[in-house]
Amino acid sequence: MDNGTSYQEMLLEMTGQKTVPNVFINKKHIGGCDKTLQAHKDGSLQQLLNGDNEDYDYDLIVIGGGSGGLACSKEAATLGKKVMVLDYVVPTPKGTTWGLGGTCVNVGCIPKKLMHQTALLSTAMQDARKFGWEFDETVKHNWDTMKTAVNNYIGSLNWGYRVSLRDKNVNYVNAYAEFVEPHKIKTTNKRGKETFYTGAKFVLATGERPRYLGIPGDKEYCITSDDLFSLPYCPGKTLVIGASYVALECGGFLAGLGLDVTVMVRSILLRGFDQDMANRAGEHMEGHGVKFLRKYVPTKIEELEAGTPGRLKVTAKSTETDEMIEGEYNTVLIAVGRDACTDKLGLDKAGVKVNPKNGKIPVNDEEQTNVPHIHAIGDILEGKWELTPVAIQAGKLLARRLYGGSTVKCDYINVPTTVFTPLEYGSCGLPEEKAIELYGEENLEVYHSLFWPLEFTVPGRDNNKCYAKIICNKLDNDRVIGFHYLGPNAGEVTQGFGAAMKCGVTKEQLDTTIGIHPTCAEVFTTLEVTRSSGGDITQSGC
């Protein structure tokens, strides 16, 4: 080329680059080979090829400041992107609100586990007398002390998240966001001030909120888990409506604090979980003072007396007959499920498809919606786990794929989880019902056993109430496809077996694993009795 040296000098002056290739697309300088490949990996190359070379306010705008949104935003910022996080908590009908961090930190996993621990300490104090500890004074529980301590800890987490975002140069805005165009959002803060921002990419991570009943008095007089953990007074005699994990966990720890608790159940316990395990967890609760009203649905809630907590009358109808019943309670806690927070995001203006039945967002295996520059993670996804660690993992991996050149996707198979009922239930893999549906009962072998934790023997409680079960696929070398544990420290027990299941553990490998003695987890290394044999599964001694 004539005057090649002159061209090189001109390009060096324009771009600061003298090497080749020196790539331009639609008059925008990309860079050399490495930067062009990176642009291809993070999707910006395709945008430029499509003629989309507009300058946006942010490379990434994350709507939702919960666990998934925070994980995604911080990872993207670490990879050098300009990131904004928008988070706004719409107050409950009771006026409850909270800080940055989403459901898990503020009104979910963290306060739930701490209050569950409070209830376990009550049992531990009862056990302590059997081990020789003597208490002179009467032991009683103070709701306000517990509530204040729990919320002080949550406050420290809220502050820690804000500091972490600041340290990573993520712009946090406490305002409600909704789309007005595919690349443009309107934000409204608590004072009503509106501001507009544009973004090259968006991640939806708005989570879910508790569902109400749609009956007279539900929003006026009832609370949900959004209100319970910061309730300024002891709830007293409590009716829990629902059979979700939230219902059983909250009902369980309230009973553990010494309160009179009734759980009203429409049909089955823990829908979606293994029903054998769910019923065993419920039976344990029933054996420890929790009352169950089965096959009833509430029809109206009335206030008999205002106060803290006051008195409420609940009218309910049988799901099988025309029978109507009434009951009086101090507090009514609704825990019948949760709804995705997607209906007021203006997603129609961005062109994002939403399941009209449940508000969930369908995505591909890379958490991408039908609009290529808009992704979604966490509880709002159609057909995915509604668990904090899943949202965190998905958020981090998404940011790495978008901006770090990674190809690793979130694996939604064999996710371990635990329900923190009084006797905890940990699981990984398939419920027995689902395993039968997928593989056929004739192709499965179920190994199971009752057991008695050593810690329970001296106090003499819950003999052979704990239960272990694995479901094995006979067509695949007896690979474990379902792991189920009912007993103390279920989360700690299940986590390790979750890793084993990721590696495709088989029954033979469990059998050849030497157990740690004396522990609860070792029961999985000695399972011998099959469901099909009908053999005795009670356990005595060591």
C-alpha positions as CSV (number, residue, x, y, z in Angstrom):
1,M,0.0,0.0,0.0
2,D,1.3,3.4,-0.9
3,N,2.1,5.7,2.0
4,G,1.6,2.7,4.4
5,T,3.9,4.4,7.0
6,S,1.6,7.5,6.9
7,Y,-1.5,5.4,7.5
8,Q,0.2,3.7,10.5
9,E,1.2,7.0,12.0
10,M,-2.4,8.3,11.5
11,L,-3.9,5.2,13.2
12,L,-1.4,5.4,16.0
13,E,-2.4,9.0,16.6
14,M,-6.2,8.1,16.4
15,T,-6.2,4.9,18.5
16,G,-2.9,4.6,20.4
17,Q,-2.4,1.3,18.6
18,K,0.2,0.5,15.9
19,T,-0.2,-3.3,15.7
20,V,-2.6,-5.1,13.4
21,P,-5.3,-6.0,13.1
22,N,-6.8,-2.7,14.1
23,V,-10.5,-3.2,14.1
24,F,-13.3,-0.6,13.5
25,I,-17.0,-1.3,13.3
26,N,-19.5,1.3,12.2
27,K,-16.8,4.0,12.8
28,K,-16.2,2.8,16.4
29,H,-12.7,1.6,17.3
30,I,-12.6,-1.9,18.9
31,G,-8.9,-2.6,19.1
32,G,-6.6,-5.5,18.2
33,C,-7.2,-9.2,18.2
34,D,-7.5,-9.7,21.9
35,K,-10.0,-6.9,22.4
36,T,-12.0,-8.0,19.3
37,L,-12.3,-11.6,20.8
38,Q,-13.3,-10.2,24.1
39,A,-16.0,-8.0,22.5
40,H,-17.3,-11.2,20.8
41,K,-17.4,-13.0,24.1
42,D,-19.2,-10.3,26.0
43,G,-21.8,-9.6,23.3
44,S,-20.8,-6.1,22.5
45,L,-19.3,-7.1,19.1
46,Q,-22.7,-8.4,17.9
47,Q,-24.4,-5.2,19.1
48,L,-22.0,-3.1,17.0
49,L,-22.5,-5.4,14.0
50,N,-26.2,-4.8,14.4
51,G,-25.6,-1.1,14.3
52,D,-26.1,-0.6,18.0
53,N,-23.2,1.6,18.9
54,E,-25.0,4.0,21.2
55,D,-23.2,5.2,24.3
56,Y,-25.1,4.1,27.4
57,D,-25.0,5.4,31.0
58,Y,-24.0,2.0,32.2
59,D,-22.6,-1.2,30.8
60,L,-24.8,-3.2,33.2
61,I,-27.9,-2.2,35.2
62,V,-29.0,-4.8,37.8
63,I,-32.6,-4.4,39.0
64,G,-32.8,-5.9,42.5
65,G,-30.4,-5.7,45.4
66,G,-30.8,-9.2,46.8
67,S,-28.2,-12.0,46.9
68,G,-28.2,-12.7,43.2
69,G,-28.3,-9.1,42.0
70,L,-25.5,-8.1,44.4
71,A,-23.3,-11.1,43.4
72,C,-23.8,-10.3,39.7
73,S,-23.1,-6.6,40.0
74,K,-20.0,-7.0,42.1
75,E,-18.6,-9.6,39.7
76,A,-19.3,-7.4,36.7
77,A,-17.6,-4.4,38.4
78,T,-14.6,-6.6,39.2
79,L,-14.3,-7.3,35.5
80,G,-14.0,-3.6,34.8
81,K,-17.6,-2.7,33.8
82,K,-19.6,0.3,34.8
83,V,-22.4,-1.1,36.9
84,M,-25.6,0.2,38.7
85,V,-27.7,-1.6,41.2
86,L,-31.3,-0.5,41.8
87,D,-33.1,-1.8,44.9
88,Y,-36.4,-0.7,46.4
89,V,-38.5,-2.4,49.0
90,V,-42.2,-1.8,48.6
91,P,-43.6,-1.7,52.2
92,T,-45.9,-4.5,53.3
93,P,-49.6,-3.7,54.2
94,K,-48.3,-3.5,57.8
95,G,-45.7,-0.9,56.7
96,T,-42.7,-3.2,57.1
97,T,-39.6,-2.4,55.1
98,W,-35.9,-3.2,55.2
99,G,-32.4,-2.4,53.9
100,L,-30.2,-3.6,51.1
101,G,-29.7,-7.4,50.7
102,G,-33.0,-8.8,49.6
103,T,-35.2,-11.4,51.2
104,C,-32.6,-13.9,52.5
105,V,-30.7,-11.4,54.6
106,N,-33.6,-9.3,55.9
107,V,-36.8,-11.5,56.0
108,G,-35.7,-15.0,55.0
109,C,-32.7,-17.3,55.6
110,I,-30.8,-15.2,58.1
111,P,-33.5,-14.3,60.7
112,K,-35.3,-17.6,60.1
113,K,-32.1,-19.6,61.0
114,L,-31.4,-17.4,64.0
115,M,-34.9,-17.8,65.4
116,H,-34.8,-21.5,64.6
117,Q,-31.5,-21.6,66.6
118,T,-33.3,-19.8,69.5
119,A,-35.9,-22.6,69.6
120,L,-33.2,-25.3,69.5
121,L,-31.6,-23.7,72.5
122,S,-34.8,-24.2,74.4
123,T,-34.6,-27.9,73.7
124,A,-30.9,-27.9,74.6
125,M,-31.7,-26.4,78.0
126,Q,-34.3,-29.1,78.6
127,D,-31.7,-31.7,77.6
128,A,-29.0,-30.1,79.8
129,R,-30.8,-31.1,83.0
130,K,-30.5,-34.7,82.0
131,F,-26.7,-34.2,81.5
132,G,-26.4,-32.8,85.0
133,W,-26.8,-29.0,84.6
134,E,-28.9,-27.4,87.3
135,F,-30.9,-24.2,86.9
136,D,-32.1,-22.4,90.0
137,E,-34.0,-19.7,88.2
138,T,-37.0,-20.1,86.0
139,V,-35.9,-20.0,82.3
140,K,-38.2,-17.9,80.0
141,H,-37.8,-16.3,76.6
142,N,-37.9,-12.6,75.8
143,W,-39.1,-11.9,72.3
144,D,-37.9,-8.3,72.2
145,T,-34.4,-9.3,73.2
146,M,-34.2,-11.9,70.4
147,K,-35.8,-9.6,67.8
148,T,-33.5,-6.7,68.7
149,A,-30.3,-8.9,68.5
150,V,-31.4,-10.5,65.2
151,N,-32.2,-7.2,63.6
152,N,-29.0,-5.6,64.8
153,Y,-27.1,-8.3,63.1
154,I,-29.1,-7.8,59.9
155,G,-28.4,-4.1,60.1
156,S,-24.7,-4.9,60.1
157,L,-25.1,-7.0,57.0
158,N,-27.1,-4.2,55.2
159,W,-24.2,-1.8,55.9
160,G,-21.6,-4.3,54.8
161,Y,-23.3,-4.7,51.4
162,R,-23.3,-1.0,50.8
163,V,-19.7,-0.7,51.7
164,S,-18.9,-3.7,49.4
165,L,-20.7,-2.0,46.5
166,R,-18.9,1.3,47.1
167,D,-15.5,-0.4,47.3
168,K,-16.1,-2.1,43.9
169,N,-17.4,1.2,42.4
170,V,-20.9,-0.1,41.9
171,N,-23.4,2.7,41.9
172,Y,-26.2,1.8,44.3
173,V,-29.5,3.6,44.0
174,N,-32.4,3.1,46.4
175,A,-35.2,3.6,43.9
176,Y,-37.9,1.6,42.1
177,A,-37.1,0.8,38.5
178,E,-39.3,0.2,35.5
179,F,-38.5,0.0,31.8
180,V,-39.7,2.7,29.4
181,E,-37.7,1.4,26.4
182,P,-35.6,-1.7,25.8
183,H,-32.5,0.1,26.9
184,K,-34.0,2.8,29.2
185,I,-35.5,2.7,32.7
186,K,-37.3,5.2,34.9
187,T,-36.4,5.2,38.6
188,T,-38.6,6.6,41.3
189,N,-37.2,7.2,44.8
190,K,-39.2,7.3,48.1
191,R,-39.8,11.0,47.7
192,G,-41.3,10.5,44.2
193,K,-38.3,11.9,42.3
194,E,-38.0,10.4,38.8
195,T,-34.7,9.8,37.0
196,F,-33.9,8.1,33.8
197,Y,-30.9,5.8,33.0
198,T,-29.8,3.8,30.0
199,G,-27.9,0.5,30.0
200,A,-26.2,-1.7,27.4
201,K,-27.3,-4.8,29.4
202,F,-29.8,-5.5,32.2
203,V,-30.1,-8.2,34.8
204,L,-33.5,-8.7,36.4
205,A,-33.1,-10.0,40.0
206,T,-36.2,-8.7,41.8
207,G,-37.1,-11.9,43.7
208,E,-40.5,-12.7,45.2
209,R,-42.9,-11.5,47.9
210,P,-45.4,-13.4,50.0
211,R,-48.8,-14.1,48.4
212,Y,-51.9,-13.0,50.2
213,L,-55.2,-15.0,50.4
214,G,-57.6,-12.6,48.7
215,I,-60.2,-13.0,51.4
216,P,-61.7,-10.3,53.7
217,G,-59.3,-9.2,56.4
218,D,-56.1,-10.8,55.1
219,K,-54.1,-7.6,54.4
220,E,-55.7,-5.6,57.2
221,Y,-55.1,-8.1,60.0
222,C,-52.6,-10.8,59.0
223,I,-48.9,-10.7,58.8
224,T,-46.4,-12.6,56.5
225,S,-42.8,-13.6,56.9
226,D,-42.0,-10.1,55.7
227,D,-43.4,-8.8,59.0
228,L,-42.7,-11.6,61.5
229,F,-38.9,-11.2,62.1
230,S,-39.2,-7.5,63.1
231,L,-42.6,-7.8,64.8
232,P,-42.4,-5.4,67.8
233,Y,-44.3,-7.7,70.1
234,C,-44.5,-11.4,70.9
235,P,-47.1,-12.9,68.5
236,G,-48.8,-15.0,71.2
237,K,-51.3,-17.7,70.1
238,T,-50.6,-18.0,66.4
239,L,-52.3,-19.5,63.4
240,V,-50.0,-20.3,60.5
241,I,-51.9,-20.6,57.2
242,G,-50.1,-22.7,54.6
243,A,-48.0,-25.8,54.3
244,S,-44.9,-24.3,52.5
245,Y,-41.4,-24.6,54.0
246,V,-41.9,-21.0,55.2
247,A,-45.1,-22.1,57.1
248,L,-43.5,-25.1,58.7
249,E,-40.2,-23.4,59.6
250,C,-42.0,-20.4,61.2
251,G,-44.6,-22.5,62.9
252,G,-41.8,-24.7,64.2
253,F,-39.7,-22.1,65.8
254,L,-42.6,-20.2,67.2
255,A,-43.7,-23.4,69.0
256,G,-40.1,-23.9,70.1
257,L,-40.4,-20.5,71.8
258,G,-43.3,-21.9,73.9
259,L,-46.1,-20.3,71.9
260,D,-49.4,-22.0,71.1
261,V,-49.2,-22.7,67.3
262,T,-51.7,-24.1,64.9
263,V,-50.9,-24.8,61.2
264,M,-53.9,-24.7,58.8
265,V,-53.2,-27.0,55.8
266,R,-55.2,-27.0,52.6
267,S,-53.8,-30.3,51.1
268,I,-50.3,-31.6,51.5
269,L,-47.2,-30.5,53.3
270,L,-44.1,-29.2,51.5
271,R,-45.4,-29.5,47.9
272,G,-42.6,-30.3,45.6
273,F,-40.6,-32.1,48.3
274,D,-40.5,-35.9,49.0
275,Q,-43.8,-36.6,50.6
276,D,-42.6,-39.4,52.8
277,M,-40.1,-36.9,54.3
278,A,-42.5,-34.1,54.5
279,N,-45.0,-36.1,56.4
280,R,-42.4,-37.4,58.9
281,A,-41.3,-33.7,59.5
282,G,-44.9,-32.8,60.1
283,E,-45.5,-35.7,62.4
284,H,-42.6,-34.7,64.5
285,M,-43.9,-31.2,64.8
286,E,-47.3,-32.6,65.8
287,G,-45.7,-34.8,68.4
288,H,-44.0,-31.7,69.9
289,G,-47.1,-29.5,70.4
290,V,-47.9,-28.0,67.0
291,K,-51.5,-28.5,66.1
292,F,-52.6,-29.1,62.5
293,L,-55.9,-28.3,61.0
294,R,-55.9,-30.4,57.8
295,K,-58.1,-29.9,54.7
296,Y,-59.3,-26.4,55.7
297,V,-59.0,-23.1,53.9
298,P,-59.7,-19.7,55.6
299,T,-62.6,-17.6,54.3
300,K,-62.4,-14.5,56.3
301,I,-60.4,-12.8,59.1
302,E,-62.0,-10.5,61.6
303,E,-60.6,-8.3,64.4
304,L,-62.1,-8.9,67.8
305,E,-59.8,-6.7,69.8
306,A,-57.1,-4.3,68.6
307,G,-53.7,-4.5,70.4
308,T,-50.2,-5.8,70.4
309,P,-51.0,-8.6,69.5
310,G,-54.8,-8.2,69.9
311,R,-57.4,-10.9,69.1
312,L,-58.5,-12.2,65.7
313,K,-61.3,-14.5,64.6
314,V,-60.6,-16.8,61.7
315,T,-63.4,-18.5,59.8
316,A,-62.5,-21.5,57.7
317,K,-64.2,-24.0,55.4
318,S,-63.4,-27.7,54.9
319,T,-62.1,-28.6,51.5
320,E,-64.0,-31.9,51.6
321,T,-67.4,-31.0,53.2
322,D,-69.5,-27.9,53.8
323,E,-68.3,-27.8,57.4
324,M,-67.3,-24.3,58.7
325,I,-65.1,-23.7,61.7
326,E,-64.0,-20.7,63.7
327,G,-61.0,-20.0,65.9
328,E,-59.5,-17.2,67.9
329,Y,-55.8,-16.2,67.7
330,N,-53.6,-13.4,68.6
331,T,-51.6,-13.5,65.3
332,V,-52.4,-14.9,61.9
333,L,-49.3,-15.6,59.7
334,I,-50.0,-16.2,56.0
335,A,-47.4,-18.5,54.3
336,V,-49.2,-19.9,51.3
337,G,-46.5,-19.2,48.7
338,R,-44.7,-16.4,47.0
339,D,-45.2,-14.4,43.8
340,A,-42.6,-13.1,41.4
341,C,-42.0,-9.3,41.5
342,T,-42.3,-8.7,37.8
343,D,-45.7,-7.2,37.1
344,K,-44.7,-3.5,37.6
345,L,-41.3,-3.5,35.9
346,G,-42.6,-2.3,32.5
347,L,-41.3,-5.5,30.9
348,D,-43.8,-5.2,28.1
349,K,-42.1,-2.0,27.1
350,A,-38.8,-3.8,26.9
351,G,-40.4,-6.8,25.0
352,V,-39.6,-9.3,27.7
353,K,-41.9,-12.4,27.7
354,V,-43.4,-13.3,31.1
355,N,-45.6,-16.3,32.0
356,P,-48.9,-14.6,32.6
357,K,-50.0,-17.3,35.1
358,N,-47.2,-16.8,37.6
359,G,-45.2,-13.8,36.6
360,K,-42.1,-16.0,36.1
361,I,-39.6,-15.2,33.3
362,P,-38.6,-17.9,30.9
363,V,-34.9,-17.9,30.1
364,N,-32.4,-20.1,28.1
365,D,-29.6,-22.0,29.7
366,E,-27.6,-18.8,30.0
367,E,-30.3,-16.9,31.9
368,Q,-31.0,-14.9,28.8
369,T,-34.6,-13.7,28.2
370,N,-36.2,-13.5,24.8
371,V,-34.6,-10.0,24.6
372,P,-30.9,-10.7,24.0
373,H,-29.5,-7.8,26.2
374,I,-31.8,-8.6,29.2
375,H,-31.0,-11.5,31.5
376,A,-32.8,-12.7,34.7
377,I,-31.6,-14.7,37.7
378,G,-33.0,-16.0,41.0
379,D,-36.5,-16.7,42.2
380,I,-38.2,-15.0,39.2
381,L,-37.0,-17.7,36.8
382,E,-39.5,-20.1,35.3
383,G,-38.8,-23.7,36.5
384,K,-35.7,-23.0,38.6
385,W,-34.8,-23.3,42.3
386,E,-35.9,-20.5,44.6
387,L,-32.8,-20.6,46.7
388,T,-30.3,-17.9,47.7
389,P,-27.1,-19.9,46.8
390,V,-28.5,-20.7,43.4
391,A,-29.2,-17.0,42.7
392,I,-25.6,-16.1,43.9
393,Q,-24.0,-18.8,41.7
394,A,-26.1,-17.9,38.7
395,G,-25.3,-14.2,39.1
396,K,-21.6,-14.7,39.4
397,L,-21.4,-17.0,36.4
398,L,-23.6,-14.8,34.3
399,A,-21.3,-11.8,34.9
400,R,-18.2,-13.9,34.0
401,R,-19.9,-15.1,30.8
402,L,-20.9,-11.6,29.8
403,Y,-17.7,-9.8,30.6
404,G,-14.9,-12.3,31.5
405,G,-14.9,-14.7,28.5
406,S,-16.2,-17.6,30.6
407,T,-18.5,-20.3,29.2
408,V,-19.4,-21.9,32.5
409,K,-23.2,-22.1,33.1
410,C,-25.1,-22.5,36.3
411,D,-26.0,-26.2,37.0
412,Y,-29.5,-26.5,38.4
413,I,-29.3,-30.3,38.8
414,N,-28.7,-31.9,42.2
415,V,-29.0,-28.8,44.3
416,P,-28.8,-29.5,48.0
417,T,-31.2,-27.8,50.3
418,T,-32.6,-27.9,53.8
419,V,-35.9,-27.1,55.4
420,F,-35.3,-25.9,59.0
421,T,-38.3,-27.5,60.7
422,P,-37.7,-28.4,64.3
423,L,-36.4,-31.8,63.1
424,E,-34.5,-30.6,60.1
425,Y,-35.0,-32.0,56.6
426,G,-32.1,-32.0,54.1
427,S,-32.3,-33.3,50.6
428,C,-30.5,-33.4,47.3
429,G,-31.7,-34.8,44.0
430,L,-35.1,-36.3,43.3
431,P,-38.1,-36.8,45.6
432,E,-39.2,-40.4,45.5
433,E,-42.4,-39.5,43.6
434,K,-40.4,-37.7,40.8
435,A,-37.9,-40.6,40.6
436,I,-40.7,-43.1,40.1
437,E,-42.3,-40.8,37.4
438,L,-39.0,-40.5,35.5
439,Y,-37.5,-44.0,35.9
440,G,-40.3,-46.3,37.0
441,E,-40.6,-47.9,40.4
442,E,-39.3,-51.2,39.1
443,N,-36.0,-49.6,38.2
444,L,-35.4,-48.0,41.6
445,E,-34.1,-49.3,44.9
446,V,-34.8,-47.3,48.0
447,Y,-32.5,-47.9,51.0
448,H,-33.6,-46.4,54.3
449,S,-33.3,-46.5,58.1
450,L,-34.5,-44.9,61.2
451,F,-31.9,-43.8,63.7
452,W,-31.4,-42.3,67.1
453,P,-28.8,-39.6,67.4
454,L,-26.4,-40.2,70.4
455,E,-27.2,-36.7,71.7
456,F,-30.9,-37.6,72.0
457,T,-30.2,-40.8,74.0
458,V,-29.4,-39.4,77.4
459,P,-32.4,-37.0,77.4
460,G,-34.5,-40.0,76.1
461,R,-36.3,-38.1,73.3
462,D,-37.2,-38.8,69.7
463,N,-36.1,-42.4,69.7
464,N,-36.1,-43.6,66.1
465,K,-37.8,-40.5,64.8
466,C,-34.8,-39.4,62.6
467,Y,-34.8,-41.0,59.2
468,A,-32.3,-41.5,56.3
469,K,-33.2,-42.5,52.7
470,I,-31.4,-42.8,49.4
471,I,-33.0,-43.5,46.0
472,C,-30.8,-45.5,43.6
473,N,-31.2,-46.0,39.9
474,K,-30.7,-49.7,39.2
475,L,-30.2,-49.0,35.5
476,D,-27.2,-46.8,36.2
477,N,-25.0,-48.8,38.6
478,D,-27.2,-48.0,41.6
479,R,-26.3,-44.3,41.2
480,V,-27.9,-42.2,44.0
481,I,-30.5,-39.9,42.4
482,G,-32.2,-38.9,45.6
483,F,-30.7,-38.2,49.1
484,H,-33.0,-37.5,52.0
485,Y,-32.2,-36.9,55.7
486,L,-34.4,-36.0,58.6
487,G,-32.5,-35.2,61.8
488,P,-30.3,-32.6,63.5
489,N,-27.8,-30.4,61.6
490,A,-29.4,-31.4,58.3
491,G,-27.7,-28.6,56.4
492,E,-24.3,-29.6,57.5
493,V,-24.9,-33.3,56.8
494,T,-26.5,-32.7,53.3
495,Q,-23.9,-30.3,52.0
496,G,-21.1,-32.9,51.8
497,F,-23.4,-35.5,50.2
498,G,-24.5,-32.8,47.7
499,A,-20.9,-32.7,46.5
500,A,-20.8,-36.4,46.3
501,M,-23.9,-36.4,44.2
502,K,-22.4,-33.9,41.8
503,C,-19.6,-36.5,41.3
504,G,-22.2,-39.2,40.6
505,V,-21.9,-41.2,43.8
506,T,-23.2,-44.8,43.8
507,K,-24.5,-47.0,46.5
508,E,-21.3,-49.1,46.4
509,Q,-19.2,-46.0,46.9
510,L,-21.3,-45.1,50.0
511,D,-20.9,-48.6,51.3
512,T,-17.1,-48.5,50.9
513,T,-16.9,-45.1,52.6
514,I,-15.9,-45.4,56.3
515,G,-18.2,-43.5,58.5
516,I,-17.2,-41.1,61.3
517,H,-18.5,-42.5,64.6
518,P,-20.6,-41.5,66.4
519,T,-22.4,-39.2,64.0
520,C,-25.7,-39.0,62.3
521,A,-24.2,-38.8,58.8
522,E,-22.5,-42.2,59.1
523,V,-26.0,-43.8,58.7
524,F,-25.6,-43.3,54.9
525,T,-22.5,-45.6,54.9
526,T,-24.4,-48.5,56.5
527,L,-27.8,-48.5,54.8
528,E,-28.8,-52.1,54.2
529,V,-32.6,-52.4,54.3
530,T,-34.5,-51.8,51.1
531,R,-38.0,-50.5,50.9
532,S,-39.0,-53.4,48.7
533,S,-37.8,-56.0,51.3
534,G,-40.2,-54.6,54.0
535,G,-37.5,-55.2,56.5
536,D,-37.3,-53.6,60.0
537,I,-35.6,-50.2,59.9
538,T,-35.5,-49.3,63.6
539,Q,-32.1,-48.9,65.1
540,S,-30.9,-49.7,68.6
541,G,-27.6,-48.7,70.2
542,C,-24.5,-48.0,68.2
